[in-house]
């Protein structure tokens, strides 16, 4: 049962899943929003440009109905004239066409934002599968689209009927008007009716846009297993990461061990802690920790020190303080300068004694360790 619940798509899509869907061109789309925007743009264009458009089209119509003697006897001239009038008609209509093209291009961005996806241009042959097409038609989504189409027809048809009924007297009055005045008044009635009818689509858009957003989010939902898999791909397999950290620690340990022969002294606990120090006068600002460890690693540090004749000094408080408060391959804290200076002074005196003889140096006594640094 637990495995079944992990495979159910009950979790919201992760940002990575949403971004991947956008790359594939899978975003929330509302055809009703685009249709509404295009029709409203057409209504606005007719409202503001309708006067000039009607004048130009009326002129083109009048010119098209005039036939001179040359055209009457030469049909080729009629074709030339028809082409000229058609071009003039297109020039008269191009502002409306341009407005519609721009609106159709930018309207979908109101819902999904700017998106260019080359993957959406590739053909999807799965859509040609008649079985899948049949299931889409009789799916829940297909039923919703059917209900939406019926509602759209009822709303738009109802608003259109109301508009026509309210303006029936004005429509009948057009019969008694002169042609020019009648055409102008008819254009005004058509514009107002068009705006009201298109405005009724706002109800459909207000329902369809939230539905499309919800539907898109539902399609992108993920199962718990998919989320775990994605996290593993993003952050890496925990076992692989642990192995990498293990390899890194081993490499760091080898580098650390290679520095022990160069150390000036190894400070010990004597058995639990070991810290190797190195100091180069004029090169380093302060002594540096080149190796440190506890238990088995401390024993290995001491062993390597003995093999390479590195002096080993038992100073438990200092060893603990260095281990807990000094970083590997970094200079020691200023608070430990005095104690480490006494140790190094002893080491340098020991080297001189071993080389030239004389009086053997005395081991450092109680080293001064600030309170709080000596941790057991």
TORKOL-4160 file (C-alpha; in steps of 0.2 Angstrom, whole numbers, padded with zeros to 4 digits, m for minus):
376
<pt num="1" X="0000" Y="0000" Z="0000"/>
<pt num="2" X="0014" Y="0012" Z="0004"/>
<pt num="3" X="0022" Y="0009" Z="m0013"/>
<pt num="4" X="0006" Y="0012" Z="m0022"/>
<pt num="5" X="0004" Y="0029" Z="m0012"/>
<pt num="6" X="0022" Y="0034" Z="m0017"/>
<pt num="7" X="0017" Y="0031" Z="m0036"/>
<pt num="8" X="0001" Y="0042" Z="m0035"/>
<pt num="9" X="0004" Y="0059" Z="m0042"/>
<pt num="10" X="m0002" Y="0069" Z="m0027"/>
<pt num="11" X="0013" Y="0081" Z="m0025"/>
<pt num="12" X="0014" Y="0099" Z="m0033"/>
<pt num="13" X="0027" Y="0100" Z="m0047"/>
<pt num="14" X="0044" Y="0105" Z="m0042"/>
<pt num="15" X="0052" Y="0121" Z="m0050"/>
<pt num="16" X="0063" Y="0109" Z="m0060"/>
<pt num="17" X="0048" Y="0100" Z="m0067"/>
<pt num="18" X="0040" Y="0116" Z="m0071"/>
<pt num="19" X="0055" Y="0123" Z="m0080"/>
<pt num="20" X="0057" Y="0107" Z="m0090"/>
<pt num="21" X="0039" Y="0108" Z="m0095"/>
<pt num="22" X="0041" Y="0126" Z="m0101"/>
<pt num="23" X="0057" Y="0120" Z="m0111"/>
<pt num="24" X="0045" Y="0107" Z="m0119"/>
<pt num="25" X="0032" Y="0120" Z="m0123"/>
<pt num="26" X="0020" Y="0114" Z="m0110"/>
<pt num="27" X="0012" Y="0129" Z="m0102"/>
<pt num="28" X="m0005" Y="0134" Z="m0097"/>
<pt num="29" X="m0015" Y="0140" Z="m0112"/>
<pt num="30" X="m0032" Y="0147" Z="m0113"/>
<pt num="31" X="m0039" Y="0148" Z="m0131"/>
<pt num="32" X="m0054" Y="0158" Z="m0125"/>
<pt num="33" X="m0042" Y="0171" Z="m0118"/>
<pt num="34" X="m0033" Y="0173" Z="m0135"/>
<pt num="35" X="m0050" Y="0173" Z="m0144"/>
<pt num="36" X="m0057" Y="0186" Z="m0133"/>
<pt num="37" X="m0041" Y="0197" Z="m0135"/>
<pt num="38" X="m0042" Y="0196" Z="m0154"/>
<pt num="39" X="m0060" Y="0200" Z="m0155"/>
<pt num="40" X="m0059" Y="0214" Z="m0143"/>
<pt num="41" X="m0044" Y="0221" Z="m0153"/>
<pt num="42" X="m0055" Y="0219" Z="m0169"/>
<pt num="43" X="m0069" Y="0228" Z="m0160"/>
<pt num="44" X="m0057" Y="0242" Z="m0155"/>
<pt num="45" X="m0050" Y="0243" Z="m0172"/>
<pt num="46" X="m0067" Y="0245" Z="m0180"/>
<pt num="47" X="m0072" Y="0257" Z="m0167"/>
<pt num="48" X="m0057" Y="0269" Z="m0170"/>
<pt num="49" X="m0054" Y="0265" Z="m0188"/>
<pt num="50" X="m0071" Y="0260" Z="m0194"/>
<pt num="51" X="m0075" Y="0278" Z="m0201"/>
<pt num="52" X="m0060" Y="0278" Z="m0213"/>
<pt num="53" X="m0062" Y="0260" Z="m0217"/>
<pt num="54" X="m0080" Y="0262" Z="m0222"/>
<pt num="55" X="m0075" Y="0277" Z="m0233"/>
<pt num="56" X="m0061" Y="0268" Z="m0242"/>
<pt num="57" X="m0072" Y="0253" Z="m0245"/>
<pt num="58" X="m0086" Y="0263" Z="m0251"/>
<pt num="59" X="m0075" Y="0272" Z="m0263"/>
<pt num="60" X="m0067" Y="0256" Z="m0269"/>
<pt num="61" X="m0085" Y="0248" Z="m0272"/>
<pt num="62" X="m0090" Y="0263" Z="m0282"/>
<pt num="63" X="m0075" Y="0263" Z="m0292"/>
<pt num="64" X="m0077" Y="0244" Z="m0295"/>
<pt num="65" X="m0094" Y="0247" Z="m0302"/>
<pt num="66" X="m0089" Y="0260" Z="m0314"/>
<pt num="67" X="m0085" Y="0252" Z="m0331"/>
<pt num="68" X="m0078" Y="0263" Z="m0345"/>
<pt num="69" X="m0079" Y="0260" Z="m0364"/>
<pt num="70" X="m0062" Y="0253" Z="m0365"/>
<pt num="71" X="m0065" Y="0240" Z="m0351"/>
<pt num="72" X="m0081" Y="0235" Z="m0359"/>
<pt num="73" X="m0072" Y="0229" Z="m0375"/>
<pt num="74" X="m0056" Y="0222" Z="m0367"/>
<pt num="75" X="m0058" Y="0210" Z="m0353"/>
<pt num="76" X="m0040" Y="0210" Z="m0349"/>
<pt num="77" X="m0042" Y="0228" Z="m0343"/>
<pt num="78" X="m0055" Y="0222" Z="m0331"/>
<pt num="79" X="m0043" Y="0210" Z="m0323"/>
<pt num="80" X="m0030" Y="0224" Z="m0321"/>
<pt num="81" X="m0043" Y="0235" Z="m0313"/>
<pt num="82" X="m0049" Y="0221" Z="m0301"/>
<pt num="83" X="m0031" Y="0218" Z="m0296"/>
<pt num="84" X="m0029" Y="0237" Z="m0292"/>
<pt num="85" X="m0045" Y="0238" Z="m0282"/>
<pt num="86" X="m0040" Y="0222" Z="m0272"/>
<pt num="87" X="m0023" Y="0230" Z="m0268"/>
<pt num="88" X="m0032" Y="0246" Z="m0262"/>
<pt num="89" X="m0044" Y="0235" Z="m0252"/>
<pt num="90" X="m0029" Y="0226" Z="m0243"/>
<pt num="91" X="m0021" Y="0243" Z="m0240"/>
<pt num="92" X="m0037" Y="0249" Z="m0232"/>
<pt num="93" X="m0038" Y="0234" Z="m0221"/>
<pt num="94" X="m0019" Y="0232" Z="m0216"/>
<pt num="95" X="m0021" Y="0242" Z="m0200"/>
<pt num="96" X="m0034" Y="0230" Z="m0194"/>
<pt num="97" X="m0024" Y="0215" Z="m0200"/>
<pt num="98" X="m0008" Y="0221" Z="m0191"/>
<pt num="99" X="m0018" Y="0224" Z="m0175"/>
<pt num="100" X="m0025" Y="0207" Z="m0175"/>
<pt num="101" X="m0008" Y="0198" Z="m0179"/>
<pt num="102" X="0000" Y="0208" Z="m0165"/>
<pt num="103" X="m0014" Y="0203" Z="m0153"/>
<pt num="104" X="m0014" Y="0185" Z="m0158"/>
<pt num="105" X="0005" Y="0184" Z="m0155"/>
<pt num="106" X="0005" Y="0193" Z="m0138"/>
<pt num="107" X="m0011" Y="0187" Z="m0130"/>
<pt num="108" X="m0005" Y="0169" Z="m0125"/>
<pt num="109" X="0009" Y="0178" Z="m0116"/>
<pt num="110" X="m0003" Y="0185" Z="m0103"/>
<pt num="111" X="m0005" Y="0168" Z="m0096"/>
<pt num="112" X="0011" Y="0159" Z="m0099"/>
<pt num="113" X="0023" Y="0173" Z="m0101"/>
<pt num="114" X="0037" Y="0174" Z="m0115"/>
<pt num="115" X="0041" Y="0157" Z="m0121"/>
<pt num="116" X="0051" Y="0151" Z="m0136"/>
<pt num="117" X="0052" Y="0132" Z="m0137"/>
<pt num="118" X="0059" Y="0123" Z="m0152"/>
<pt num="119" X="0053" Y="0106" Z="m0145"/>
<pt num="120" X="0035" Y="0111" Z="m0148"/>
<pt num="121" X="0039" Y="0113" Z="m0166"/>
<pt num="122" X="0043" Y="0095" Z="m0169"/>
<pt num="123" X="0029" Y="0083" Z="m0174"/>
<pt num="124" X="0021" Y="0072" Z="m0161"/>
<pt num="125" X="0015" Y="0056" Z="m0170"/>
<pt num="126" X="0007" Y="0050" Z="m0154"/>
<pt num="127" X="m0007" Y="0063" Z="m0158"/>
<pt num="128" X="m0010" Y="0054" Z="m0174"/>
<pt num="129" X="m0015" Y="0038" Z="m0164"/>
<pt num="130" X="m0034" Y="0036" Z="m0167"/>
<pt num="131" X="m0036" Y="0026" Z="m0150"/>
<pt num="132" X="m0028" Y="0040" Z="m0140"/>
<pt num="133" X="m0038" Y="0053" Z="m0150"/>
<pt num="134" X="m0054" Y="0043" Z="m0146"/>
<pt num="135" X="m0050" Y="0043" Z="m0127"/>
<pt num="136" X="m0046" Y="0062" Z="m0127"/>
<pt num="137" X="m0063" Y="0065" Z="m0135"/>
<pt num="138" X="m0072" Y="0055" Z="m0122"/>
<pt num="139" X="m0061" Y="0060" Z="m0107"/>
<pt num="140" X="m0066" Y="0071" Z="m0093"/>
<pt num="141" X="m0057" Y="0085" Z="m0102"/>
<pt num="142" X="m0067" Y="0082" Z="m0118"/>
<pt num="143" X="m0083" Y="0083" Z="m0107"/>
<pt num="144" X="m0078" Y="0099" Z="m0100"/>
<pt num="145" X="m0074" Y="0106" Z="m0117"/>
<pt num="146" X="m0091" Y="0101" Z="m0123"/>
<pt num="147" X="m0099" Y="0109" Z="m0108"/>
<pt num="148" X="m0089" Y="0125" Z="m0111"/>
<pt num="149" X="m0094" Y="0125" Z="m0129"/>
<pt num="150" X="m0112" Y="0124" Z="m0125"/>
<pt num="151" X="m0111" Y="0137" Z="m0112"/>
<pt num="152" X="m0101" Y="0149" Z="m0124"/>
<pt num="153" X="m0115" Y="0146" Z="m0137"/>
<pt num="154" X="m0129" Y="0150" Z="m0125"/>
<pt num="155" X="m0120" Y="0165" Z="m0117"/>
<pt num="156" X="m0115" Y="0173" Z="m0134"/>
<pt num="157" X="m0131" Y="0168" Z="m0142"/>
<pt num="158" X="m0141" Y="0175" Z="m0128"/>
<pt num="159" X="m0132" Y="0192" Z="m0127"/>
<pt num="160" X="m0133" Y="0193" Z="m0146"/>
<pt num="161" X="m0152" Y="0190" Z="m0146"/>
<pt num="162" X="m0154" Y="0203" Z="m0132"/>
<pt num="163" X="m0144" Y="0216" Z="m0142"/>
<pt num="164" X="m0154" Y="0213" Z="m0158"/>
<pt num="165" X="m0170" Y="0214" Z="m0148"/>
<pt num="166" X="m0165" Y="0230" Z="m0140"/>
<pt num="167" X="m0160" Y="0238" Z="m0157"/>
<pt num="168" X="m0174" Y="0231" Z="m0168"/>
<pt num="169" X="m0182" Y="0248" Z="m0170"/>
<pt num="170" X="m0166" Y="0255" Z="m0175"/>
<pt num="171" X="m0163" Y="0241" Z="m0188"/>
<pt num="172" X="m0180" Y="0244" Z="m0196"/>
<pt num="173" X="m0177" Y="0262" Z="m0197"/>
<pt num="174" X="m0162" Y="0259" Z="m0208"/>
<pt num="175" X="m0174" Y="0255" Z="m0222"/>
<pt num="176" X="m0180" Y="0273" Z="m0223"/>
<pt num="177" X="m0163" Y="0281" Z="m0222"/>
<pt num="178" X="m0153" Y="0287" Z="m0237"/>
<pt num="179" X="m0139" Y="0275" Z="m0242"/>
<pt num="180" X="m0124" Y="0284" Z="m0235"/>
<pt num="181" X="m0133" Y="0289" Z="m0219"/>
<pt num="182" X="m0140" Y="0271" Z="m0217"/>
<pt num="183" X="m0123" Y="0263" Z="m0220"/>
<pt num="184" X="m0115" Y="0274" Z="m0207"/>
<pt num="185" X="m0129" Y="0271" Z="m0194"/>
<pt num="186" X="m0128" Y="0252" Z="m0198"/>
<pt num="187" X="m0109" Y="0252" Z="m0195"/>
<pt num="188" X="m0112" Y="0261" Z="m0178"/>
<pt num="189" X="m0125" Y="0248" Z="m0173"/>
<pt num="190" X="m0114" Y="0233" Z="m0179"/>
<pt num="191" X="m0099" Y="0240" Z="m0169"/>
<pt num="192" X="m0110" Y="0242" Z="m0153"/>
<pt num="193" X="m0118" Y="0225" Z="m0155"/>
<pt num="194" X="m0100" Y="0217" Z="m0158"/>
<pt num="195" X="m0093" Y="0225" Z="m0143"/>
<pt num="196" X="m0107" Y="0219" Z="m0132"/>
<pt num="197" X="m0107" Y="0201" Z="m0139"/>
<pt num="198" X="m0088" Y="0200" Z="m0137"/>
<pt num="199" X="m0089" Y="0207" Z="m0120"/>
<pt num="200" X="m0100" Y="0193" Z="m0115"/>
<pt num="201" X="m0085" Y="0181" Z="m0118"/>
<pt num="202" X="m0077" Y="0189" Z="m0103"/>
<pt num="203" X="m0088" Y="0178" Z="m0092"/>
<pt num="204" X="m0081" Y="0163" Z="m0101"/>
<pt num="205" X="m0063" Y="0169" Z="m0100"/>
<pt num="206" X="m0065" Y="0172" Z="m0081"/>
<pt num="207" X="m0070" Y="0154" Z="m0079"/>
<pt num="208" X="m0058" Y="0146" Z="m0092"/>
<pt num="209" X="m0042" Y="0155" Z="m0087"/>
<pt num="210" X="m0042" Y="0148" Z="m0068"/>
<pt num="211" X="m0047" Y="0131" Z="m0075"/>
<pt num="212" X="m0033" Y="0130" Z="m0087"/>
<pt num="213" X="m0020" Y="0135" Z="m0074"/>
<pt num="214" X="m0028" Y="0122" Z="m0062"/>
<pt num="215" X="m0028" Y="0109" Z="m0076"/>
<pt num="216" X="m0010" Y="0113" Z="m0080"/>
<pt num="217" X="m0004" Y="0111" Z="m0062"/>
<pt num="218" X="m0014" Y="0095" Z="m0061"/>
<pt num="219" X="m0005" Y="0088" Z="m0076"/>
<pt num="220" X="0012" Y="0092" Z="m0069"/>
<pt num="221" X="0009" Y="0084" Z="m0052"/>
<pt num="222" X="0022" Y="0072" Z="m0047"/>
<pt num="223" X="0023" Y="0056" Z="m0036"/>
<pt num="224" X="0033" Y="0055" Z="m0021"/>
<pt num="225" X="0045" Y="0043" Z="m0030"/>
<pt num="226" X="0047" Y="0055" Z="m0044"/>
<pt num="227" X="0052" Y="0069" Z="m0032"/>
<pt num="228" X="0064" Y="0058" Z="m0023"/>
<pt num="229" X="0072" Y="0053" Z="m0040"/>
<pt num="230" X="0073" Y="0071" Z="m0045"/>
<pt num="231" X="0081" Y="0076" Z="m0028"/>
<pt num="232" X="0094" Y="0062" Z="m0031"/>
<pt num="233" X="0098" Y="0068" Z="m0048"/>
<pt num="234" X="0099" Y="0086" Z="m0042"/>
<pt num="235" X="0109" Y="0083" Z="m0026"/>
<pt num="236" X="0117" Y="0067" Z="m0031"/>
<pt num="237" X="0116" Y="0049" Z="m0025"/>
<pt num="238" X="0119" Y="0049" Z="m0006"/>
<pt num="239" X="0130" Y="0034" Z="m0007"/>
<pt num="240" X="0140" Y="0041" Z="m0021"/>
<pt num="241" X="0142" Y="0058" Z="m0012"/>
<pt num="242" X="0148" Y="0048" Z="0004"/>
<pt num="243" X="0160" Y="0039" Z="m0007"/>
<pt num="244" X="0167" Y="0055" Z="m0014"/>
<pt num="245" X="0169" Y="0062" Z="0003"/>
<pt num="246" X="0178" Y="0047" Z="0009"/>
<pt num="247" X="0190" Y="0048" Z="m0006"/>
<pt num="248" X="0192" Y="0066" Z="m0003"/>
<pt num="249" X="0196" Y="0063" Z="0016"/>
<pt num="250" X="0208" Y="0049" Z="0011"/>
<pt num="251" X="0217" Y="0061" Z="m0001"/>
<pt num="252" X="0218" Y="0075" Z="0012"/>
<pt num="253" X="0225" Y="0062" Z="0024"/>
<pt num="254" X="0238" Y="0057" Z="0013"/>
<pt num="255" X="0243" Y="0075" Z="0009"/>
<pt num="256" X="0243" Y="0078" Z="0028"/>
<pt num="257" X="0254" Y="0063" Z="0031"/>
<pt num="258" X="0267" Y="0068" Z="0018"/>
<pt num="259" X="0269" Y="0084" Z="0028"/>
<pt num="260" X="0274" Y="0076" Z="0044"/>
<pt num="261" X="0292" Y="0073" Z="0040"/>
<pt num="262" X="0294" Y="0092" Z="0037"/>
<pt num="263" X="0287" Y="0096" Z="0054"/>
<pt num="264" X="0297" Y="0104" Z="0068"/>
<pt num="265" X="0288" Y="0096" Z="0082"/>
<pt num="266" X="0274" Y="0084" Z="0086"/>
<pt num="267" X="0264" Y="0089" Z="0102"/>
<pt num="268" X="0254" Y="0074" Z="0110"/>
<pt num="269" X="0242" Y="0071" Z="0124"/>
<pt num="270" X="0252" Y="0058" Z="0124"/>
<pt num="271" X="0240" Y="0045" Z="0117"/>
<pt num="272" X="0224" Y="0052" Z="0112"/>
<pt num="273" X="0229" Y="0068" Z="0102"/>
<pt num="274" X="0244" Y="0072" Z="0091"/>
<pt num="275" X="0247" Y="0089" Z="0082"/>
<pt num="276" X="0262" Y="0092" Z="0071"/>
<pt num="277" X="0269" Y="0110" Z="0069"/>
<pt num="278" X="0280" Y="0118" Z="0057"/>
<pt num="279" X="0288" Y="0135" Z="0057"/>
<pt num="280" X="0299" Y="0144" Z="0044"/>
<pt num="281" X="0307" Y="0160" Z="0050"/>
<pt num="282" X="0304" Y="0174" Z="0037"/>
<pt num="283" X="0292" Y="0164" Z="0027"/>
<pt num="284" X="0278" Y="0161" Z="0039"/>
<pt num="285" X="0270" Y="0174" Z="0050"/>
<pt num="286" X="0266" Y="0161" Z="0064"/>
<pt num="287" X="0268" Y="0142" Z="0066"/>
<pt num="288" X="0257" Y="0131" Z="0055"/>
<pt num="289" X="0248" Y="0115" Z="0059"/>
<pt num="290" X="0253" Y="0103" Z="0046"/>
<pt num="291" X="0244" Y="0087" Z="0053"/>
<pt num="292" X="0233" Y="0083" Z="0068"/>
<pt num="293" X="0222" Y="0068" Z="0073"/>
<pt num="294" X="0215" Y="0058" Z="0087"/>
<pt num="295" X="0216" Y="0040" Z="0093"/>
<pt num="296" X="0222" Y="0029" Z="0078"/>
<pt num="297" X="0227" Y="0044" Z="0067"/>
<pt num="298" X="0236" Y="0051" Z="0082"/>
<pt num="299" X="0246" Y="0035" Z="0084"/>
<pt num="300" X="0250" Y="0035" Z="0065"/>
<pt num="301" X="0256" Y="0053" Z="0066"/>
<pt num="302" X="0268" Y="0049" Z="0081"/>
<pt num="303" X="0274" Y="0034" Z="0071"/>
<pt num="304" X="0279" Y="0044" Z="0056"/>
<pt num="305" X="0287" Y="0057" Z="0067"/>
<pt num="306" X="0298" Y="0044" Z="0075"/>
<pt num="307" X="0302" Y="0036" Z="0058"/>
<pt num="308" X="0308" Y="0053" Z="0052"/>
<pt num="309" X="0316" Y="0059" Z="0069"/>
<pt num="310" X="0303" Y="0073" Z="0072"/>
<pt num="311" X="0304" Y="0078" Z="0090"/>
<pt num="312" X="0289" Y="0073" Z="0100"/>
<pt num="313" X="0284" Y="0083" Z="0115"/>
<pt num="314" X="0271" Y="0077" Z="0128"/>
<pt num="315" X="0260" Y="0093" Z="0132"/>
<pt num="316" X="0242" Y="0087" Z="0135"/>
<pt num="317" X="0234" Y="0104" Z="0137"/>
<pt num="318" X="0243" Y="0112" Z="0122"/>
<pt num="319" X="0239" Y="0096" Z="0111"/>
<pt num="320" X="0220" Y="0097" Z="0115"/>
<pt num="321" X="0220" Y="0116" Z="0113"/>
<pt num="322" X="0229" Y="0115" Z="0096"/>
<pt num="323" X="0218" Y="0101" Z="0090"/>
<pt num="324" X="0201" Y="0110" Z="0094"/>
<pt num="325" X="0206" Y="0128" Z="0090"/>
<pt num="326" X="0219" Y="0127" Z="0076"/>
<pt num="327" X="0214" Y="0123" Z="0058"/>
<pt num="328" X="0224" Y="0111" Z="0048"/>
<pt num="329" X="0236" Y="0119" Z="0036"/>
<pt num="330" X="0233" Y="0136" Z="0045"/>
<pt num="331" X="0242" Y="0146" Z="0057"/>
<pt num="332" X="0239" Y="0144" Z="0075"/>
<pt num="333" X="0228" Y="0156" Z="0085"/>
<pt num="334" X="0236" Y="0171" Z="0093"/>
<pt num="335" X="0231" Y="0165" Z="0110"/>
<pt num="336" X="0243" Y="0150" Z="0109"/>
<pt num="337" X="0258" Y="0160" Z="0102"/>
<pt num="338" X="0267" Y="0160" Z="0119"/>
<pt num="339" X="0265" Y="0142" Z="0123"/>
<pt num="340" X="0270" Y="0136" Z="0106"/>
<pt num="341" X="0285" Y="0148" Z="0106"/>
<pt num="342" X="0291" Y="0139" Z="0122"/>
<pt num="343" X="0289" Y="0123" Z="0113"/>
<pt num="344" X="0299" Y="0128" Z="0097"/>
<pt num="345" X="0312" Y="0136" Z="0108"/>
<pt num="346" X="0315" Y="0119" Z="0116"/>
<pt num="347" X="0315" Y="0111" Z="0099"/>
<pt num="348" X="0328" Y="0123" Z="0092"/>
<pt num="349" X="0339" Y="0121" Z="0108"/>
<pt num="350" X="0337" Y="0102" Z="0106"/>
<pt num="351" X="0343" Y="0103" Z="0088"/>
<pt num="352" X="0358" Y="0113" Z="0093"/>
<pt num="353" X="0363" Y="0101" Z="0107"/>
<pt num="354" X="0361" Y="0086" Z="0096"/>
<pt num="355" X="0373" Y="0095" Z="0083"/>
<pt num="356" X="0386" Y="0104" Z="0093"/>
<pt num="357" X="0384" Y="0096" Z="0111"/>
<pt num="358" X="0384" Y="0105" Z="0127"/>
<pt num="359" X="0371" Y="0106" Z="0140"/>
<pt num="360" X="0355" Y="0097" Z="0136"/>
<pt num="361" X="0339" Y="0109" Z="0136"/>
<pt num="362" X="0326" Y="0107" Z="0149"/>
<pt num="363" X="0309" Y="0101" Z="0144"/>
<pt num="364" X="0296" Y="0115" Z="0145"/>
<pt num="365" X="0287" Y="0116" Z="0161"/>
<pt num="366" X="0268" Y="0121" Z="0164"/>
<pt num="367" X="0264" Y="0129" Z="0147"/>
<pt num="368" X="0252" Y="0144" Z="0148"/>
<pt num="369" X="0236" Y="0139" Z="0140"/>
<pt num="370" X="0221" Y="0152" Z="0141"/>
<pt num="371" X="0206" Y="0147" Z="0150"/>
<pt num="372" X="0193" Y="0138" Z="0139"/>
<pt num="373" X="0205" Y="0132" Z="0126"/>
<pt num="374" X="0210" Y="0116" Z="0135"/>
<pt num="375" X="0196" Y="0104" Z="0130"/>
<pt num="376" X="0196" Y="0086" Z="0136"/>
